[in-house]
């Protein structure tokens, strides 16, 4: 089997002029962002006050649907619930203690209900394989009467974390059945793998 030839990020940019132009534009904005204010500390109160629910719902479906993005729900809240200038501002001024608290809330899906009354956790299931831990969380959204199924993964050896919006529907039972099926299939494959190793 032939190995895929690896390329550098610069080489990738050269192959895609359109993406390169967009990337350079965003990078220039990042470099020219206002200098951090040492007196400003951002935490839960700020995020709750300025969180843009409509923007979050739009972006979570556009960028995170069936795409396992690095990080956890705190990363999704910041990246999708704020305009880019605000994202830079938040990340530059995060209070360390607040960040730790928000991360803990995000991991157990208590962050969204904490910053907006739009979301409610309906159910949660988890399982694991030899390689990773998998969590499935079902949330309901009042604004659009939609149920969202989020999948989280943690790669055990590497410690890498990621999550994605896996499925959505206005039919609660349909989404719940999808969640149960995913966990059951993983458990089935996991048990089959263990049996094979024993034999």
ROSE-4610 file (N, C-alpha, C; in Angstrom, 1 decimal, always signed):
// ROSE-4610
residu = [X/X/X/X/X/X/X/X/X/X/X/X/X/X/X/X/X/X/X/X/X/X/X/X/X/X/X/X/X/X/X/X/X/X/X/X/X/X/X/X/X/X/X/X/X/X/X/X/X/X/X/X/X/X/X/X/X/X/X/X/X/X/X/X/X/X/X/X/X/X/X/X/X/X/X/X/X/X/X/X/X/X/X/X/X/X/X/X/X/X/X/X/X/X/X/X/X/X/X/X/X/X/X/X/X/X/X/X/X/X/X/X/X/X/X/X/X/X/X/X/X/X/X/X/X/X/X/X/X/X/X/X/X/X/X/X/X/X/X/X/X/X/X/X/X/X/X/X/X/X/X/X/X/X/X/X/X/X/X/X/X/X/X/X/X/X/X/X/X/X/X/X/X/X/X/X/X/X/X/X/X/X/X/X/X/X/X/X/X/X/X/X/X/X/X/X/X/X/X/X/X/X/X/X/X/X/X/X/X/X/X/X/X/X/X/X/X/X/X/X/X/X/X/X/X/X/X/X/X/X/X/X/X/X/X/X/X/X/X/X/X/X/X/X/X/X/X/X/X/X/X/X/X/X/X/X/X/X/X/X/X/X/X/X/X/X/X/X/X/X/X/X/X/X/X/X/X/X/X/X/X/X/X/X/X/X/X/X/X/X/X/X/X/X/X/X/X/X/X/X/X/X/X/X/X/X/X/X/X/X/X/X/X/X/X/X/X/X/X/X/X/X/X/X/X/X/X/X/X/X/X/X/X/X/X/X/X/X/X/X/X/X/X/X/X/X/X/X/X/X/X/X/X/X/X/X/X/X/X/X/X/X/X/X/X/X/X/X/X/X/X/X/X/X/X/X/X/X/X/X/X/X/X/X/X/X/X/X/X/X/X/X/X/X/X/X/X/X/X/X/X/X/X/X/X/X/X/X/X/X/X/X/X/X/X/X/X/X/X/X/X/X/X/X/X/X/X/X/X/X/X/X/X/X/X/X/X/X/X/X/X/X/X/X/X/X/X/X/X/X/X/X/X/X/X/X/X/X/X/X/X/X/X/X/X/X/X/X/X/X/X/X/X/X/X/X/X/X/X/X/X/X/X/X/X/X/X/X/X/X/X/X/X/X/X/X/X/X/X/X/X/X/X/X/X/X/X/X/X/X/X/X/X/X/X/X/X/X/X/X/X/X/X/X/X/X/X/X/X/X/X/X/X/X/X/X/X/X/X/X/X/X/X/X/X/X/X/X/X/X/X/X/X/X/X/X/X/X/X/X/X/X/X/X/X/X/X/X/X/X/X/X/X/X/X/X/X/X/X/X/X/X/X/X/X/X/X/X/X/X/X/X/X/X/X/X/X]
num = [1/1/1/2/2/2/3/3/3/4/4/4/5/5/5/6/6/6/7/7/7/8/8/8/9/9/9/10/10/10/11/11/11/12/12/12/13/13/13/14/14/14/15/15/15/16/16/16/17/17/17/18/18/18/19/19/19/20/20/20/21/21/21/22/22/22/23/23/23/24/24/24/25/25/25/26/26/26/27/27/27/28/28/28/29/29/29/30/30/30/31/31/31/32/32/32/33/33/33/34/34/34/35/35/35/36/36/36/37/37/37/38/38/38/39/39/39/40/40/40/41/41/41/42/42/42/43/43/43/44/44/44/45/45/45/46/46/46/47/47/47/48/48/48/49/49/49/50/50/50/51/51/51/52/52/52/53/53/53/54/54/54/55/55/55/56/56/56/57/57/57/58/58/58/59/59/59/60/60/60/61/61/61/62/62/62/63/63/63/64/64/64/65/65/65/66/66/66/67/67/67/68/68/68/69/69/69/70/70/70/71/71/71/72/72/72/73/73/73/74/74/74/75/75/75/76/76/76/77/77/77/78/78/78/79/79/79/80/80/80/81/81/81/82/82/82/83/83/83/84/84/84/85/85/85/86/86/86/87/87/87/88/88/88/89/89/89/90/90/90/91/91/91/92/92/92/93/93/93/94/94/94/95/95/95/96/96/96/97/97/97/98/98/98/99/99/99/100/100/100/101/101/101/102/102/102/103/103/103/104/104/104/105/105/105/106/106/106/107/107/107/108/108/108/109/109/109/110/110/110/111/111/111/112/112/112/113/113/113/114/114/114/115/115/115/116/116/116/117/117/117/118/118/118/119/119/119/120/120/120/121/121/121/122/122/122/123/123/123/124/124/124/125/125/125/126/126/126/127/127/127/128/128/128/129/129/129/130/130/130/131/131/131/132/132/132/133/133/133/134/134/134/135/135/135/136/136/136/137/137/137/138/138/138/139/139/139/140/140/140/141/141/141/142/142/142/143/143/143/144/144/144/145/145/145/146/146/146/147/147/147/148/148/148/149/149/149/150/150/150/151/151/151/152/152/152/153/153/153/154/154/154/155/155/155/156/156/156/157/157/157/158/158/158/159/159/159/160/160/160/161/161/161/162/162/162/163/163/163/164/164/164/165/165/165/166/166/166/167/167/167/168/168/168/169/169/169/170/170/170/171/171/171/172/172/172/173/173/173/174/174/174/175/175/175/176/176/176/177/177/177/178/178/178/179/179/179/180/180/180/181/181/181/182/182/182/183/183/183/184/184/184/185/185/185/186/186/186/187/187/187/188/188/188/189/189/189/190/190/190/191/191/191/192/192/192/193/193/193/194/194/194/195/195/195/196/196/196/197/197/197/198/198/198/199/199/199]
x = [+0.9/+0.0/+0.9/+0.6/+1.3/+1.0/+2.0/+1.8/+1.3/+0.4/+0.0/+1.1/+1.4/+2.4/+1.9/+2.6/+2.1/+2.6/+1.8/+2.2/+2.1/+2.8/+2.8/+1.6/+1.3/+0.1/+0.3/+1.5/+1.8/+1.6/+2.0/+1.8/+0.3/-0.5/-1.9/-2.5/-2.1/-2.6/-2.3/-1.1/-0.7/-1.6/-2.1/-2.9/-4.4/-4.7/-6.1/-6.1/-5.9/-5.8/-7.0/-8.2/-9.4/-9.4/-9.0/-8.9/-7.8/-6.7/-5.5/-5.9/-6.6/-7.0/-7.9/-8.8/-9.7/-9.0/-8.0/-7.2/-6.4/-5.7/-4.9/-5.7/-6.9/-7.7/-8.1/-8.5/-8.8/-7.6/-6.5/-5.2/-4.8/-5.0/-4.7/-5.6/-6.9/-7.8/-7.4/-6.9/-6.5/-5.3/-4.3/-3.1/-3.4/-4.4/-4.7/-5.8/-6.2/-7.2/-6.7/-7.6/-7.1/-6.3/-5.3/-4.4/-5.3/-4.9/-5.7/-5.7/-6.8/-6.9/-6.7/-5.6/-5.2/-6.3/-7.1/-8.1/-9.4/-9.5/-10.8/-10.7/-11.6/-11.7/-13.1/-13.1/-14.3/-14.7/-15.9/-16.4/-17.9/-18.5/-19.9/-20.9/-20.7/-21.6/-21.6/-20.4/-20.2/-20.8/-20.5/-20.9/-22.4/-23.0/-24.5/-25.1/-24.6/-25.1/-25.0/-23.9/-23.7/-23.9/-24.2/-24.4/-25.5/-25.2/-26.2/-26.8/-28.0/-28.6/-28.9/-29.4/-29.7/-28.4/-27.4/-26.1/-25.6/-25.7/-25.3/-26.0/-27.4/-28.2/-27.8/-27.6/-27.2/-25.8/-24.9/-23.5/-23.3/-24.0/-23.8/-24.3/-25.3/-25.8/-24.9/-24.3/-23.5/-22.1/-21.5/-20.1/-19.9/-20.8/-20.6/-21.4/-22.3/-23.2/-22.4/-22.4/-21.6/-20.1/-19.6/-18.2/-17.6/-16.8/-16.2/-15.2/-15.6/-14.7/-14.0/-12.7/-11.9/-12.4/-12.3/-12.8/-14.1/-14.8/-16.1/-17.1/-18.2/-19.3/-18.9/-18.0/-17.5/-16.9/-16.1/-15.5/-16.6/-17.7/-18.8/-19.5/-19.8/-20.5/-19.7/-18.4/-17.6/-17.5/-17.2/-16.9/-18.2/-19.3/-20.6/-21.6/-21.4/-22.4/-22.0/-20.8/-20.3/-19.7/-19.7/-19.0/-17.5/-16.8/-15.4/-14.6/-14.9/-14.2/-14.4/-15.7/-16.0/-15.2/-15.1/-14.4/-12.9/-12.3/-10.9/-10.9/-11.8/-11.9/-12.1/-13.0/-13.2/-12.0/-11.4/-10.2/-9.0/-8.9/-7.8/-8.0/-9.3/-9.6/-10.2/-10.1/-10.7/-10.1/-10.9/-10.5/-10.2/-9.0/-8.6/-9.6/-10.0/-10.9/-12.3/-12.7/-14.0/-13.9/-12.8/-12.6/-12.7/-12.1/-12.1/-13.6/-14.3/-15.7/-16.6/-16.4/-17.2/-16.9/-15.6/-15.2/-15.9/-16.0/-16.6/-18.1/-18.7/-20.1/-20.4/-19.5/-19.6/-19.5/-18.6/-18.3/-19.6/-20.3/-21.5/-22.8/-22.6/-23.7/-24.7/-24.1/-24.8/-24.6/-23.7/-23.3/-24.4/-24.9/-26.0/-27.2/-27.7/-28.9/-28.5/-27.2/-26.8/-26.8/-26.5/-26.4/-27.7/-28.6/-29.8/-30.9/-32.1/-33.2/-33.8/-33.1/-33.6/-33.4/-32.3/-31.9/-32.2/-32.6/-32.9/-32.3/-31.6/-31.1/-32.2/-32.4/-33.4/-32.9/-31.7/-31.2/-29.7/-29.0/-27.6/-27.2/-26.4/-25.9/-24.4/-23.7/-22.3/-21.8/-20.7/-20.1/-18.6/-17.9/-16.5/-16.0/-14.9/-14.2/-12.8/-12.0/-10.6/-9.9/-10.3/-9.6/-10.2/-11.5/-12.1/-13.4/-13.7/-15.0/-15.9/-17.2/-18.2/-19.4/-19.8/-21.0/-22.0/-23.3/-24.4/-25.4/-25.6/-26.5/-27.6/-28.8/-30.0/-30.5/-30.6/-31.0/-32.2/-33.1/-34.3/-34.1/-34.6/-34.5/-35.9/-36.2/-37.5/-37.8/-36.8/-36.9/-37.4/-36.9/-37.3/-37.9/-38.3/-39.0/-38.2/-36.9/-36.0/-35.2/-35.0/-34.2/-32.8/-31.8/-30.4/-29.7/-29.0/-28.2/-26.7/-26.0/-24.6/-23.8/-22.7/-21.8/-20.5/-20.0/-18.6/-17.7/-16.5/-15.5/-14.2/-13.6/-12.3/-11.4/-10.3/-9.3/-8.5/-8.5/-7.9/-6.4/-5.7/-4.2/-3.7/-4.4/-3.9/-4.6/-5.7/-6.4/-7.2/-7.2/-7.9/-9.4/-10.0/-11.5/-12.1/-13.4/-14.1/-15.6/-16.4/-17.8/-18.4/-19.7/-20.4/-21.9/-22.6/-24.0/-24.3/-24.7/-24.8/-26.2/-27.3/-28.6/-29.5/-30.5/-31.5/-32.9/-33.9/-35.3/-36.3/-37.5/-38.6/-39.3/-38.9/-39.5/-38.6/-39.0/-38.2/-37.9/-38.9/-38.7/-37.7/-37.7/-36.8/-35.3/-35.1/-33.8/-33.3/-34.2/-33.9/-33.6/-34.3/-34.0/-32.7/-32.4/-31.1/-29.9/-30.1/-29.1/-28.9/-30.0/-30.0/-29.3/-29.6/-29.1/-27.5/-27.1/-25.6/-24.9/-25.4/-24.7/-24.8/-25.9/-26.1/-25.1/-25.0/-24.1/-22.6/-22.2/-20.9/-20.6/-21.6/-21.5/-21.4/-22.2/-22.2/-20.8/-20.3/-19.0/-17.9/-18.0/-17.0/-17.0/-18.2/-18.3/-17.8/-18.1/-17.6/-16.1/-15.5/-14.0/-13.4/-14.0/-13.4/-13.5/-14.6/-14.7/-13.7/-13.4/-12.4/-11.0/-10.7/-9.4/-9.2/-10.3/-10.2/-10.0/-10.7/-10.5/-9.2]
y = [-1.2/+0.0/+1.2/+2.2/+3.4/+4.4/+5.0/+5.9/+7.3/+7.9/+9.2/+10.2/+11.0/+12.0/+13.2/+13.5/+14.6/+15.9/+17.0/+18.3/+19.3/+20.4/+21.4/+22.2/+23.0/+23.9/+24.9/+25.4/+26.4/+25.9/+24.6/+24.0/+23.8/+23.5/+23.3/+24.7/+25.8/+27.1/+27.4/+27.0/+27.3/+26.6/+25.4/+24.6/+25.1/+26.0/+26.5/+28.0/+28.8/+30.2/+30.9/+30.4/+30.9/+30.8/+29.6/+29.4/+30.2/+30.3/+31.1/+32.5/+33.1/+34.5/+34.7/+33.8/+33.8/+33.7/+32.7/+32.5/+33.7/+34.3/+35.4/+36.6/+36.7/+37.8/+37.7/+36.4/+36.2/+36.3/+35.8/+35.9/+37.3/+38.2/+39.6/+40.2/+39.8/+40.4/+39.9/+38.7/+38.2/+39.0/+39.2/+39.9/+41.4/+42.0/+43.4/+43.6/+42.5/+42.6/+43.5/+44.1/+45.0/+44.3/+44.9/+44.3/+44.0/+42.9/+42.4/+43.5/+43.7/+44.6/+43.8/+44.0/+43.2/+43.3/+44.4/+44.5/+43.8/+43.4/+42.7/+41.2/+40.6/+39.2/+38.7/+37.8/+37.3/+35.9/+35.7/+34.4/+34.2/+33.4/+33.0/+34.2/+35.2/+36.4/+37.0/+37.2/+37.9/+37.0/+35.8/+34.8/+34.7/+34.7/+34.6/+35.8/+37.0/+38.3/+38.4/+38.0/+38.3/+37.2/+36.0/+34.8/+35.0/+34.7/+34.9/+33.6/+33.3/+32.0/+31.7/+32.7/+32.5/+32.2/+32.9/+32.6/+31.2/+30.8/+29.5/+28.4/+28.5/+27.5/+27.4/+28.6/+28.6/+27.9/+28.3/+27.8/+26.4/+25.9/+24.6/+23.6/+24.0/+23.1/+23.2/+24.4/+24.6/+24.0/+24.1/+23.7/+22.5/+22.1/+21.0/+19.8/+19.8/+18.7/+17.5/+16.4/+15.2/+15.4/+16.5/+16.8/+16.9/+15.9/+15.8/+16.9/+18.0/+19.2/+19.0/+19.5/+19.4/+20.2/+19.7/+20.4/+19.9/+20.8/+20.4/+21.4/+21.4/+22.3/+23.8/+24.0/+25.4/+26.0/+25.2/+25.6/+25.9/+25.1/+25.4/+26.6/+26.8/+28.0/+29.3/+29.3/+30.5/+30.7/+29.6/+29.6/+29.9/+29.4/+29.6/+30.6/+30.9/+31.8/+33.3/+33.6/+35.0/+35.3/+36.6/+37.0/+36.9/+36.8/+36.5/+37.5/+38.8/+39.8/+39.5/+39.0/+38.7/+37.4/+36.5/+35.2/+35.5/+36.4/+36.8/+37.5/+38.3/+39.1/+38.1/+37.1/+36.2/+35.3/+34.8/+33.9/+34.7/+36.0/+36.8/+37.2/+37.2/+37.7/+36.7/+35.4/+34.4/+34.4/+34.5/+34.3/+32.8/+32.5/+31.1/+30.2/+30.7/+30.0/+29.8/+30.9/+30.8/+29.8/+29.8/+28.9/+27.5/+27.2/+25.8/+25.4/+26.4/+26.1/+25.9/+26.7/+26.6/+25.3/+24.9/+23.6/+22.5/+22.5/+21.4/+21.3/+22.5/+22.6/+22.1/+22.4/+22.0/+20.5/+19.9/+18.5/+17.7/+18.1/+17.4/+18.0/+18.9/+19.6/+20.4/+21.0/+21.9/+23.4/+23.6/+25.0/+25.7/+25.0/+25.6/+26.0/+25.1/+25.5/+26.6/+26.7/+27.7/+29.2/+29.2/+30.6/+31.0/+30.0/+30.3/+29.3/+29.8/+28.9/+28.2/+28.4/+27.7/+26.2/+25.8/+24.3/+23.6/+22.4/+21.5/+20.1/+19.5/+18.2/+17.1/+16.3/+15.3/+13.9/+13.6/+12.2/+12.2/+11.3/+11.1/+9.6/+9.1/+7.8/+7.8/+6.8/+6.7/+5.3/+5.1/+3.8/+4.0/+2.9/+3.0/+1.8/+2.0/+0.9/+0.9/+0.0/+0.0/+1.3/+1.9/+3.1/+4.4/+4.5/+5.8/+5.7/+6.8/+7.0/+7.8/+7.4/+8.0/+8.4/+9.6/+10.1/+10.6/+10.4/+10.8/+11.6/+12.9/+13.8/+14.3/+14.2/+14.6/+15.9/+17.0/+18.3/+18.8/+19.5/+20.1/+21.6/+22.2/+23.6/+24.2/+25.1/+25.7/+26.6/+27.3/+28.3/+27.8/+26.6/+26.0/+24.6/+24.3/+23.0/+21.8/+21.8/+20.8/+20.1/+18.8/+18.0/+17.7/+17.9/+17.8/+16.6/+15.8/+14.7/+15.0/+15.2/+15.5/+14.3/+14.0/+12.9/+13.5/+13.0/+13.4/+12.2/+12.4/+11.4/+11.8/+10.9/+11.2/+10.0/+10.3/+9.2/+9.0/+7.8/+7.5/+7.7/+7.1/+7.2/+8.6/+9.3/+10.7/+11.8/+11.5/+12.5/+13.5/+13.2/+14.2/+14.1/+15.3/+15.4/+16.1/+15.6/+16.2/+16.0/+16.8/+16.6/+17.1/+16.6/+17.0/+16.9/+17.7/+17.5/+16.4/+15.3/+14.0/+13.9/+14.4/+14.3/+15.3/+15.7/+16.6/+16.3/+16.6/+16.4/+17.0/+17.3/+17.8/+16.6/+15.4/+14.2/+13.7/+13.9/+13.5/+12.0/+11.2/+9.7/+9.3/+9.9/+9.6/+9.8/+11.0/+11.3/+10.4/+10.1/+9.3/+7.9/+7.4/+6.0/+6.0/+7.1/+7.2/+7.1/+7.8/+7.8/+6.4/+5.7/+4.4/+3.4/+3.6/+2.7/+2.8/+4.1/+4.3/+3.7/+3.8/+3.2/+1.7/+1.2/-0.3/-0.9/-0.2/-0.7/-0.7/+0.4/+0.5/-0.6/-0.9/-1.9/-3.3/-3.5/-4.8/-5.0/-4.0/-4.1/-4.3/-3.7/-3.8/-5.2/-5.7/-7.1/-8.1/-7.9/-8.8/-8.8/-7.6/-7.4/-8.1/-8.0/-8.7/-10.2/-10.7/-12.1/-12.7/-11.9/-12.3/-12.4/-11.4/-11.3/-12.5/-12.9/-14.0/-15.3/-15.4/-16.7/-16.7]
z = [+0.0/+0.0/+0.0/-0.9/-1.0/+0.1/+0.7/+1.7/+1.1/+1.8/+1.3/+1.5/+0.5/+0.7/+1.5/+2.5/+3.4/+2.8/+3.0/+2.6/+3.8/+3.7/+4.7/+4.5/+5.6/+5.5/+4.4/+4.3/+3.3/+1.9/+1.7/+0.4/+0.1/+1.2/+1.0/+0.6/+1.2/+0.9/-0.6/-1.1/-2.4/-3.4/-3.0/-3.9/-4.0/-3.0/-2.9/-2.7/-3.8/-3.8/-3.1/-3.3/-2.7/-1.2/-0.7/+0.7/+1.3/+0.6/+1.0/+1.3/+0.3/+0.4/+1.7/+1.9/+3.0/+4.3/+4.4/+5.5/+5.9/+4.9/+5.1/+5.7/+5.2/+5.6/+7.1/+7.5/+8.9/+9.8/+9.3/+10.1/+10.3/+9.3/+9.5/+10.5/+10.5/+11.5/+12.9/+13.0/+14.3/+14.8/+13.9/+14.3/+14.7/+14.0/+14.3/+15.3/+16.0/+17.1/+18.2/+19.0/+20.1/+21.1/+21.6/+22.6/+23.9/+24.5/+25.7/+26.8/+27.5/+28.6/+29.9/+30.6/+31.7/+32.9/+32.9/+33.9/+33.6/+32.4/+31.9/+32.1/+32.9/+33.1/+32.7/+31.7/+31.2/+31.7/+32.1/+32.6/+32.2/+33.1/+32.9/+32.7/+33.5/+33.5/+32.1/+31.6/+30.3/+29.1/+29.2/+28.1/+28.1/+29.3/+29.4/+28.8/+29.1/+28.7/+27.2/+26.6/+25.1/+24.2/+24.7/+23.9/+22.8/+21.6/+20.5/+20.1/+20.6/+20.4/+18.9/+18.2/+16.8/+16.0/+16.3/+15.6/+15.9/+17.2/+17.6/+16.9/+16.8/+16.1/+14.6/+14.1/+12.6/+12.4/+13.2/+12.9/+13.4/+14.4/+14.9/+13.8/+13.0/+12.0/+10.7/+10.5/+9.3/+9.4/+10.6/+10.7/+11.6/+12.4/+13.4/+13.1/+12.1/+11.8/+11.2/+11.9/+11.5/+11.3/+11.9/+11.9/+13.3/+13.6/+14.9/+15.1/+15.8/+16.0/+17.3/+17.3/+18.5/+19.7/+20.9/+22.1/+22.6/+23.4/+24.0/+23.7/+24.4/+24.2/+24.5/+25.4/+25.6/+24.4/+23.6/+22.4/+21.4/+21.3/+20.4/+20.8/+22.1/+22.5/+22.1/+22.4/+22.0/+20.5/+19.8/+18.4/+17.6/+18.0/+17.2/+17.8/+19.1/+19.7/+19.7/+19.1/+19.1/+17.7/+17.4/+16.1/+16.4/+15.3/+15.4/+16.3/+16.2/+17.1/+18.6/+18.9/+20.3/+20.7/+19.7/+20.0/+20.5/+19.7/+20.1/+21.4/+21.7/+23.0/+24.1/+24.0/+25.0/+25.3/+24.3/+24.5/+25.0/+24.7/+25.2/+26.7/+27.2/+28.5/+29.5/+29.1/+30.0/+31.4/+32.4/+33.8/+34.0/+34.5/+34.6/+35.4/+36.5/+37.4/+36.7/+36.1/+35.4/+34.2/+33.5/+32.4/+32.9/+34.0/+34.6/+34.9/+35.5/+35.9/+34.7/+33.6/+32.4/+31.7/+31.7/+31.1/+31.7/+33.1/+33.8/+33.5/+33.4/+33.0/+31.6/+30.7/+29.3/+29.1/+29.8/+29.7/+30.0/+31.0/+31.4/+30.8/+29.8/+29.1/+30.0/+31.0/+31.9/+31.5/+30.6/+30.2/+29.4/+28.4/+27.5/+28.4/+29.2/+30.0/+31.0/+31.3/+32.3/+31.7/+30.4/+29.8/+29.0/+28.8/+28.1/+28.5/+28.7/+29.1/+27.9/+26.7/+25.5/+25.5/+26.1/+26.0/+27.3/+27.2/+28.3/+28.0/+28.9/+28.7/+28.9/+27.9/+28.0/+28.5/+27.9/+28.3/+28.0/+28.6/+28.4/+28.5/+27.6/+27.6/+27.3/+27.8/+27.5/+27.4/+26.8/+26.6/+26.3/+26.2/+25.9/+25.2/+24.4/+23.8/+24.3/+23.8/+24.3/+23.9/+22.8/+22.3/+22.8/+23.1/+23.4/+24.2/+24.8/+25.6/+24.7/+24.7/+23.8/+24.7/+24.6/+25.3/+24.3/+24.5/+23.7/+24.5/+24.1/+24.9/+24.0/+24.5/+23.8/+24.5/+23.7/+24.2/+23.4/+24.1/+23.4/+23.3/+22.2/+22.0/+21.9/+22.8/+22.8/+21.5/+21.1/+20.1/+18.8/+18.4/+17.1/+17.3/+18.5/+18.8/+18.2/+18.4/+17.8/+18.8/+18.6/+19.5/+18.8/+19.6/+19.1/+19.8/+19.0/+19.5/+19.3/+20.4/+20.4/+20.8/+20.0/+20.4/+20.8/+21.9/+22.4/+22.4/+22.1/+22.1/+22.8/+23.6/+24.2/+23.8/+23.0/+22.7/+23.9/+24.4/+25.7/+25.7/+24.7/+24.7/+24.5/+23.6/+23.2/+24.1/+24.7/+25.5/+24.6/+23.3/+22.4/+22.7/+22.6/+22.8/+21.6/+21.3/+20.2/+20.4/+19.7/+19.8/+18.5/+18.2/+17.0/+17.2/+16.4/+16.3/+15.4/+15.9/+15.1/+14.4/+15.0/+14.4/+15.1/+14.3/+14.8/+14.2/+14.9/+14.4/+15.4/+14.9/+15.7/+16.4/+16.0/+16.5/+17.7/+18.9/+20.0/+20.1/+19.8/+19.8/+18.8/+17.6/+16.5/+16.9/+17.6/+18.0/+19.2/+20.1/+21.2/+20.8/+19.8/+19.3/+18.6/+17.9/+17.2/+18.2/+19.4/+20.4/+21.0/+21.3/+21.9/+20.9/+19.6/+18.6/+18.5/+18.5/+18.4/+19.6/+20.8/+21.9/+21.9/+21.5/+21.4/+20.3/+19.2/+18.1/+18.6/+19.3/+19.8/+20.8/+21.7/+22.7/+22.0/+21.0/+20.3/+19.6/+18.9/+18.3/+19.3/+20.4/+21.5/+22.1/+22.4/+22.9/+21.9/+20.7/+19.6/+19.5/+19.7/+19.6/+20.8/+22.0/+23.2/+23.1/+22.5/+22.3/+21.3/+20.3/+19.3/+19.9/+20.8/+21.4/+22.4/+23.1/+24.0/+23.3/+22.1/+21.3/+20.6]
